[in-house]
Amino acid sequence: MQNEFHWLDVIVIVGYFVGITAYGLWLTKKVKSSDGFFRGERKFKWWIMMGQAFGAGTHAENFVAQTGASFQLGFASIWYQWKNMIITPFYWLIAPWYRRSERTTVGEIVGDRYGNKMAVMYSAFAIMFFIMAQGVMLKGAAKVISVATGDMISSEGVVVGMTLAFIIYSFFGGLVASAYANFIQAIMIIVLSFMLIPSGLIEVGGYAGMRESLPENFFDIYNSDMGLGWFTILMLAVNGVIGITAQPHMVSMCATGNTERSGRVGQTYGSFVKRFATIGWAFTGLIVAALLIQDGLTLDDPEKAFGYATRELLWPGFTGLMIASVMAANMSSCSNFMVNTGALFTQNIYKEFINKAPNDKQLLMMGRYSSLALTSLGVVFAMYVSNVLHAFLFLETMAAFVGIMVFGGNLWRRANRHGGLASVLVSFIVYYTLNYLNTQEIDIVYNWNTEVFAWSMLAGFVSFIFVSLITKPEDKKMIDAYFNKMQLLSDDDAKDANGNKPLATERGMGLILLDGFPGWFKKDRWTHFAARYREDWTGFLLAWVFVVVLILFAWLILQL
């Protein structure tokens, strides 16, 4: 195997940059309007939606953090990532929310539910989320590539190179270029996830060599002794299911398909592909741990494990392919986030405060230039991040606090803007106060703490309910309009001759989670339940079958 960066690797990386950028630019001819730029005119097939969900949802910090965690703690650390697998079936239930809203951004959805001021507040959070997320992604890739190349390519060089590449095709091609490029890059990420395992097993003497080198608990699929008890996993799952509803790229993930089912399939099963790939990342961590023990070496930072494996286990040319795949993971996500950042600024700030009656050309121009300007701030945040895993969990936690009002607003009609605002403020205040009391330090990104998160979420939900109940309800017309829209099927081919949308329950596509309180306690909700909510419950149960299959597959691998 190689220990130095080879000229073949350089050719592969340059070829990837040129190829994906040219492909993205070629797709720009499909963008003829602001809706094409922001939503791809809602024409993506299910397989593009799967690639987009997997590509945009998989970042370099995922495999950097997971490989580092399993290198240090064993395979059971996979639950830091897999905590989202047990809530993935819920994606099937929530995906139609975003399409039926008929909106371009989650900020607009928040505005429809709680009013324009709340939309602006959410948009400010969402833009910060994108800036920080892009920074975390860029830093994650920088850690891998710097180690993999023996520091021949600096972290700063990685950040700048990737940023320039995805900016070029995203600026011109918008979500169309991003979605199709994501599909190509998703294939590369899957290759990346398992590329190191064959050569790694050879180096450590196969499964027998790994078991001789590592503690037995490194092969547990679940181990509460390492700090991942049932309560921690439960809190991580709550973090995921509440937070995903408020993540600002959810419209592009769930609402840009050609049908509602395309959005459901894309978000749910694109996420399952990621859960499958996570097995490869966790197993790679075990290989690196065994390899270093056998060689009598150590790593000063567990998050360097993936980069170390890339440098030590791959032949010339394949290291370049691995680095290109790492870049693909980040560029696919950053590209999607860049377009969504521009959409948020344009739809919720530019149209609200700067130009209330823009034409489509102005919207397209503002979307492009605002996305460019705001994405550049992600590079700045990349220089601040130190621990990728904690930064990743921090972002999901912030989304979960905002998600209280998004998730709760769909389940509970009585929720209002005052309760929503209170939930965000109280949860953030409790989170930072408890972290300060625990550490006696003031920081932006704290290490994720189960108890702190639990108390913060509890305080947020209590505030949400209590404040909503003691303050004036939202305007009835606004609330009725919001929930009535959610009850209508949004597929274009389902409209009648007059262009009217049918009730979703008439086609078996009613939404179980929508208006759950007090809806679940009304008799008419359960009348002909199986027929009216057929799409929801059958898809939900099938998704749970996939959860069981993936866990069983991982367990069988660990028994070898």
NORBELZI-V411914 format. One record per residue. RES is the residue in three letters. PSI is psi in whole degrees, 0 to 359 (* if undefined). OMEGA is omega in whole degrees, 0 to 359 (999 if undefined). D_CENTER is the distance of its C-alpha to the mean C-alpha in Angstrom with 1 decimal. Layout:
BEGIN
RES,PSI,OMEGA,D_CENTER
RES,PSI,OMEGA,D_CENTER
END
This chain:
BEGIN
MET,167,184,34.4
GLN,151,172,33.9
ASN,355,180,33.6
GLU,153,179,33.7
PHE,129,188,31.7
HIS,156,179,33.5
TRP,333,176,34.4
LEU,324,178,32.8
ASP,320,179,29.4
VAL,317,180,30.0
ILE,316,180,30.9
VAL,315,182,27.8
ILE,314,179,25.5
VAL,319,179,27.5
GLY,320,178,27.6
TYR,311,181,23.8
PHE,312,182,23.6
VAL,316,183,26.4
GLY,311,184,25.3
ILE,326,178,21.7
THR,317,179,23.0
ALA,319,179,25.9
TYR,315,179,24.0
GLY,319,180,21.7
LEU,325,178,24.8
TRP,327,180,26.6
LEU,347,182,24.0
THR,340,180,24.8
LYS,343,178,27.8
LYS,348,184,25.8
VAL,110,182,24.8
LYS,359,182,27.7
SER,171,178,26.4
SER,325,178,23.9
ASP,324,175,22.4
GLY,322,180,22.2
PHE,315,186,20.5
PHE,325,187,17.9
ARG,2,182,17.5
GLY,22,182,19.3
GLU,21,178,21.9
ARG,50,183,19.9
LYS,8,185,21.5
PHE,137,176,18.9
LYS,168,184,19.9
TRP,324,182,17.9
TRP,328,173,17.7
ILE,321,178,16.2
MET,322,176,13.6
MET,314,179,12.8
GLY,321,180,12.8
GLN,316,179,10.6
ALA,317,180,7.9
PHE,314,182,8.5
GLY,313,181,9.1
ALA,333,181,6.4
GLY,357,181,3.7
THR,120,184,6.8
HIS,166,181,8.4
ALA,326,182,11.9
GLU,338,179,11.4
ASN,306,183,10.1
PHE,333,173,13.4
VAL,310,182,15.4
ALA,317,183,14.7
GLN,315,178,15.1
THR,319,178,18.2
GLY,320,181,19.6
ALA,315,180,19.2
SER,330,173,20.9
PHE,321,185,23.4
GLN,324,190,24.4
LEU,345,181,24.0
GLY,175,187,24.0
PHE,329,183,22.1
ALA,342,177,21.4
SER,353,178,19.0
ILE,339,182,16.5
TRP,347,171,15.9
TYR,327,176,13.9
GLN,320,186,11.2
TRP,354,176,12.9
LYS,335,177,13.0
ASN,343,180,10.1
MET,323,182,12.4
ILE,353,173,15.0
ILE,1,178,13.1
THR,322,176,11.7
PRO,333,179,15.1
PHE,340,177,14.5
TYR,325,179,11.9
TRP,326,184,15.2
LEU,327,186,16.8
ILE,342,184,14.6
ALA,318,181,13.6
PRO,339,178,17.2
TRP,317,189,17.0
TYR,325,178,15.4
ARG,317,182,17.7
ARG,342,177,20.8
SER,336,182,20.3
GLU,27,183,21.4
ARG,167,181,19.6
THR,331,182,17.8
THR,158,174,15.6
VAL,330,177,14.5
GLY,319,178,17.1
GLU,324,178,19.7
ILE,315,177,18.8
VAL,321,177,19.3
GLY,319,178,22.5
ASP,326,184,23.7
ARG,322,188,23.3
TYR,353,180,24.5
GLY,165,187,26.2
ASN,324,181,25.8
LYS,321,177,26.0
MET,328,177,22.9
ALA,319,179,21.1
VAL,317,179,22.1
MET,314,179,21.1
TYR,318,183,17.6
SER,323,177,17.4
ALA,315,176,18.6
PHE,314,185,15.9
ALA,319,179,13.2
ILE,318,176,14.9
MET,322,178,15.1
PHE,313,181,11.4
PHE,318,180,10.9
ILE,313,181,13.9
MET,320,180,13.0
ALA,317,178,9.5
GLN,322,177,11.5
GLY,317,179,14.2
VAL,317,179,12.4
MET,314,181,11.3
LEU,321,179,14.8
LYS,322,179,16.4
GLY,316,178,14.8
ALA,321,181,16.2
ALA,321,180,19.4
LYS,316,181,20.0
VAL,309,190,19.9
ILE,323,179,21.9
SER,315,179,24.5
VAL,317,183,25.4
ALA,329,181,25.3
THR,10,182,27.7
GLY,35,180,29.9
ASP,18,175,29.0
MET,331,175,30.5
ILE,121,183,27.5
SER,159,177,26.6
SER,319,180,23.3
GLU,321,179,24.2
GLY,321,177,25.1
VAL,312,182,21.8
VAL,312,183,19.9
VAL,316,182,22.4
GLY,312,180,22.6
MET,319,182,19.0
THR,315,180,18.8
LEU,319,184,22.0
ALA,308,184,21.0
PHE,334,178,17.8
ILE,321,185,19.5
ILE,307,184,22.5
TYR,333,179,21.1
SER,324,181,18.5
PHE,319,183,21.3
PHE,323,189,23.5
GLY,348,177,21.4
GLY,214,185,18.6
LEU,334,178,16.0
VAL,307,179,18.6
ALA,319,181,18.7
SER,313,184,15.0
ALA,314,181,14.5
TYR,323,175,17.5
ALA,324,178,16.9
ASN,323,180,13.4
PHE,315,178,15.5
ILE,316,183,17.9
GLN,333,177,15.5
ALA,321,178,13.7
ILE,318,179,17.3
MET,323,180,17.8
ILE,321,178,14.8
ILE,318,176,16.3
VAL,314,179,19.7
LEU,319,188,18.5
SER,336,184,17.3
PHE,1,186,20.8
MET,327,187,23.0
LEU,343,190,24.2
ILE,311,182,25.3
PRO,310,181,28.6
SER,327,179,30.1
GLY,317,178,28.9
LEU,323,177,30.7
ILE,316,183,33.8
GLU,323,185,33.8
VAL,2,179,33.6
GLY,32,177,36.1
GLY,195,181,33.8
TYR,323,180,32.8
ALA,318,179,36.1
GLY,322,178,35.7
MET,315,183,32.3
ARG,329,177,33.8
GLU,330,186,36.8
SER,331,189,34.9
LEU,153,175,32.2
PRO,152,183,32.7
GLU,326,183,32.5
ASN,350,175,29.7
PHE,344,183,27.4
PHE,12,175,27.5
ASP,139,175,26.6
ILE,342,175,23.6
TYR,135,182,23.8
ASN,108,182,25.7
SER,340,182,26.0
ASP,340,182,28.2
MET,12,177,25.4
GLY,4,178,24.0
LEU,63,177,21.5
GLY,178,184,23.7
TRP,324,181,23.1
PHE,320,178,22.6
THR,314,179,20.0
ILE,320,178,18.0
LEU,316,180,18.6
MET,323,176,17.5
LEU,324,178,14.2
ALA,318,176,13.8
VAL,316,176,14.8
ASN,315,183,12.4
GLY,312,187,9.6
VAL,325,177,11.4
ILE,317,183,12.6
GLY,325,183,9.8
ILE,329,182,7.5
THR,336,182,10.6
ALA,357,180,10.8
GLN,130,194,7.6
PRO,354,178,9.6
HIS,13,185,8.2
MET,332,177,8.7
VAL,315,180,12.1
SER,329,180,11.5
MET,325,190,9.3
CYS,341,192,12.0
ALA,7,184,15.1
THR,5,176,16.0
GLY,167,181,17.5
ASN,345,175,21.2
THR,167,175,21.3
GLU,320,181,19.6
ARG,326,176,19.5
SER,320,177,17.8
GLY,318,179,14.8
ARG,310,181,15.1
VAL,315,182,15.6
GLY,307,183,12.9
GLN,318,184,10.0
THR,308,187,11.8
TYR,337,168,13.3
GLY,323,177,10.8
SER,324,177,8.8
PHE,326,176,12.4
VAL,321,177,12.9
LYS,318,179,10.3
ARG,324,177,12.2
PHE,315,180,15.3
ALA,330,181,14.5
THR,329,177,13.9
ILE,318,178,17.6
GLY,319,180,18.6
TRP,317,181,17.0
ALA,319,180,18.7
PHE,324,177,21.9
THR,322,178,22.1
GLY,320,177,22.1
LEU,319,180,25.1
ILE,315,180,26.8
VAL,318,179,26.6
ALA,315,179,27.9
ALA,318,181,30.8
LEU,315,181,31.5
LEU,322,177,31.9
ILE,316,180,34.0
GLN,327,181,36.3
ASP,357,180,36.6
GLY,33,182,37.2
LEU,167,176,34.5
THR,164,173,31.8
LEU,137,180,28.7
ASP,345,180,28.6
ASP,116,181,24.8
PRO,331,183,22.9
GLU,0,173,19.9
LYS,358,186,22.4
ALA,317,182,22.8
PHE,317,178,20.7
GLY,322,178,22.5
TYR,315,179,25.8
ALA,320,179,25.3
THR,316,182,24.7
ARG,323,189,27.8
GLU,337,192,30.0
LEU,352,186,29.2
LEU,151,178,28.9
TRP,161,176,31.7
PRO,137,184,32.2
GLY,318,178,30.1
PHE,329,174,27.5
THR,320,177,26.4
GLY,321,177,25.9
LEU,320,178,23.9
MET,314,180,21.6
ILE,320,177,21.2
ALA,323,179,20.6
SER,322,175,17.8
VAL,315,178,16.2
MET,322,179,16.6
ALA,319,180,15.2
ALA,319,182,11.9
ASN,318,183,11.7
MET,325,179,13.6
SER,317,180,11.5
SER,312,183,8.4
CYS,324,178,11.1
SER,312,178,13.0
ASN,316,181,10.6
PHE,325,179,10.1
MET,313,180,13.8
VAL,317,181,14.8
ASN,327,176,13.0
THR,316,178,14.6
GLY,322,179,17.8
ALA,317,180,17.5
LEU,311,181,17.0
PHE,317,183,20.0
THR,311,186,22.1
GLN,327,189,21.8
ASN,345,180,21.8
ILE,307,180,23.8
TYR,310,181,25.9
LYS,334,183,27.0
GLU,322,189,27.6
PHE,338,188,29.6
ILE,310,182,30.6
ASN,99,186,31.4
LYS,347,181,31.6
ALA,60,182,32.9
PRO,152,171,31.3
ASN,173,187,32.0
ASP,326,179,29.3
LYS,320,178,30.3
GLN,321,177,29.7
LEU,317,180,26.2
LEU,316,180,25.3
MET,315,180,26.8
MET,321,178,25.2
GLY,318,181,21.7
ARG,310,187,22.3
TYR,326,177,24.0
SER,323,178,21.9
SER,323,178,18.7
LEU,313,183,20.8
ALA,315,184,22.1
LEU,327,178,19.0
THR,326,180,17.1
SER,334,179,20.1
LEU,335,177,19.5
GLY,328,178,16.3
VAL,320,179,18.9
VAL,316,181,20.9
PHE,330,179,18.3
ALA,329,180,17.7
MET,341,183,21.4
TYR,326,188,21.0
VAL,137,175,18.4
SER,305,180,20.2
ASN,115,186,18.2
VAL,319,182,14.7
LEU,312,182,13.9
HIS,326,178,15.2
ALA,322,178,13.5
PHE,314,179,10.0
LEU,326,178,11.3
PHE,315,180,13.0
LEU,316,179,10.1
GLU,325,179,8.7
THR,317,178,12.4
MET,320,178,13.1
ALA,325,180,10.7
ALA,321,179,12.5
PHE,318,177,15.8
VAL,329,181,15.3
GLY,341,178,13.9
ILE,316,182,17.4
MET,331,179,19.0
VAL,307,179,16.5
PHE,311,181,16.5
GLY,328,181,20.1
GLY,334,177,21.2
ASN,333,180,20.6
LEU,337,190,22.3
TRP,112,181,25.2
ARG,326,187,27.3
ARG,346,179,29.2
ALA,140,179,26.3
ASN,177,184,27.1
ARG,326,181,26.0
HIS,317,176,28.0
GLY,320,178,26.3
GLY,314,179,22.9
LEU,318,179,23.9
ALA,319,181,25.5
SER,320,180,22.5
VAL,311,183,20.5
LEU,313,183,23.5
VAL,316,181,24.7
SER,319,178,21.5
PHE,316,181,21.0
ILE,314,179,24.7
VAL,318,181,24.9
TYR,308,184,22.0
TYR,327,178,23.6
THR,312,180,27.1
LEU,321,178,26.5
ASN,321,178,24.8
TYR,318,179,27.8
LEU,327,180,30.3
ASN,324,188,28.8
THR,342,186,28.7
GLN,26,178,31.2
GLU,148,176,29.0
ILE,122,182,27.2
ASP,159,175,23.8
ILE,312,183,20.6
VAL,109,176,18.4
TYR,155,172,19.9
ASN,139,184,19.5
TRP,130,183,17.6
ASN,124,186,20.5
THR,312,184,20.5
GLU,319,179,23.5
VAL,315,179,22.5
PHE,316,182,19.2
ALA,313,180,21.3
TRP,323,180,24.0
SER,317,179,21.8
MET,319,179,20.0
LEU,314,179,23.5
ALA,321,180,25.0
GLY,314,180,22.4
PHE,319,178,23.0
VAL,317,179,26.7
SER,319,180,26.9
PHE,312,182,25.0
ILE,312,185,27.5
PHE,311,182,30.6
VAL,323,177,30.3
SER,321,183,29.5
LEU,329,185,32.6
ILE,0,179,35.0
THR,169,185,34.1
LYS,134,178,34.9
PRO,161,175,32.8
GLU,160,178,31.0
ASP,129,185,33.1
LYS,321,180,33.7
LYS,319,180,33.6
MET,316,181,30.1
ILE,317,179,28.8
ASP,318,179,30.6
ALA,319,180,29.4
TYR,308,184,25.7
PHE,329,177,26.1
ASN,320,178,28.5
LYS,322,181,26.1
MET,343,182,23.5
GLN,2,181,26.4
LEU,137,179,27.1
LEU,133,187,25.8
SER,358,179,24.2
ASP,133,183,25.0
ASP,323,184,27.5
ASP,358,179,29.8
ALA,352,182,30.2
LYS,150,177,32.1
ASP,186,184,35.8
ALA,335,180,38.5
ASN,5,179,38.2
GLY,12,180,34.5
ASN,144,178,33.8
LYS,142,179,30.8
PRO,159,171,31.6
LEU,132,183,30.7
ALA,325,181,27.7
THR,335,179,29.7
GLU,338,179,32.5
ARG,11,181,30.3
GLY,23,186,28.9
MET,32,173,25.5
GLY,158,184,25.8
LEU,116,184,22.8
ILE,317,185,23.5
LEU,337,184,21.2
LEU,131,178,22.5
ASP,50,182,25.3
GLY,327,179,25.4
PHE,117,4,27.7
PRO,16,186,30.5
GLY,320,182,29.9
TRP,343,184,29.5
PHE,11,177,33.0
LYS,141,184,34.8
LYS,318,184,37.0
ASP,342,177,36.1
ARG,329,186,32.4
TRP,0,177,33.5
THR,123,182,36.1
HIS,39,184,35.3
PHE,311,185,31.9
ALA,321,181,31.3
ALA,318,185,32.1
ARG,333,182,30.4
TYR,30,186,27.0
ARG,313,182,27.3
GLU,320,181,24.1
ASP,304,189,22.1
TRP,326,178,23.9
THR,317,178,24.5
GLY,323,179,20.9
PHE,313,180,19.8
LEU,319,178,22.5
LEU,322,179,21.8
ALA,324,178,18.2
TRP,329,174,19.8
VAL,318,179,22.1
PHE,324,177,19.3
VAL,311,181,18.2
VAL,318,181,21.8
VAL,317,181,22.3
LEU,317,178,19.5
ILE,317,179,20.8
LEU,320,179,24.3
PHE,315,179,23.6
ALA,319,180,22.4
TRP,318,180,25.4
LEU,321,178,27.8
ILE,319,182,26.6
LEU,345,179,27.4
GLN,350,183,30.8
LEU,*,999,32.0
END
